[in-house]
């Protein structure tokens, strides 16, 4: 059953960001523009999660949160609070109201997905009978931009993937390329001469063979009004210049529903291994979090009862990594799985800096973990 998410915010832009963020998942996103509408929607729909802004007209987020907590039918609904204020007093005030999490505006789509996926399991949607593509599959990109430097920058930025990047400078040539070569995704500069970018989007959306093709608008970060209009014009999303390539990969992977879980999860020697990369990007954290429930459930289904979290590659152990480890430990232990860690002496020293993590048990090597859990297995086997 689809997860119901209620977004309560007076900003259409924020509601659009939230709605767009969950498109790739089995979710139903409901919307309200103030706390009064939000209470009515929550009462009628009983959402699984509420994403609630603090500052709104008519009824603000704090008033709505108080009403939720006073209602015996709604008080247990988890709330993620949105605030433009990052001050300590604001955060403490939110925490005292019993919210599950909070985000400081402005935020990115992957951040709200990560927060919600800590509360409820999110499943990506794959059409029936269609095999799910992997992140390392040769995805075909078409970049439509009359500035050659942008094409070269994108090629360099995606150089660590198997994604194939082709570029054209004109909208009419791009349309022929789309018809003949069938790219998986198009990145289209909105500053092409004579408004030909809009012409190209309209051509793509009016053709039944290409109308579902993902087309991302490329524009400068400061063009806020243009960003708000992109969905109305037929774009699938926005990539701002200068391009953040971690964010770009995240958007493409989420929109195309690419499976990247193999990079982090592996079942071997009766153990579920969860590997943290370095650096741990927001994409990595999001992929580990959103696949966590399903991967642990699969492991339990296969008869596994042990998890080893591999953080040997970490050069720094920040609170975000510690929080993610705690999430894994809690979910695993709820299913009666035993959790240990894999890390060198340097990593163990970093982890021991936190009072809450001093009790974590570490293995120095994979072989040591395998031998510990399989004492009858020969080390040479």
GITAWO-V674199 format. One record per helix or strand. SS is the DSSP state (H for helix, E for strand). FROM is the first residue (numbers start at 1). TO is the last residue. If there is no record, write none. Layout:
# GITAWO-V674199
SS/FROM/TO + SS/FROM/TO
This chain:
# GITAWO-V674199
E/3/8 + H/12/21 + E/25/25 + E/27/32 + H/35/45 + E/49/53 + H/61/70 + E/78/83 + H/88/96 + E/101/104 + H/109/117 + E/124/124 + E/134/134 + E/140/144 + H/148/157 + E/164/168 + H/171/181 + E/185/189 + H/193/206 + E/214/220 + H/224/233 + E/237/241 + H/245/255 + E/259/259 + H/261/263 + E/265/268 + E/271/275 + H/282/301 + E/306/310 + H/319/334 + E/338/342 + H/345/351 + H/355/357 + E/362/363 + H/366/373
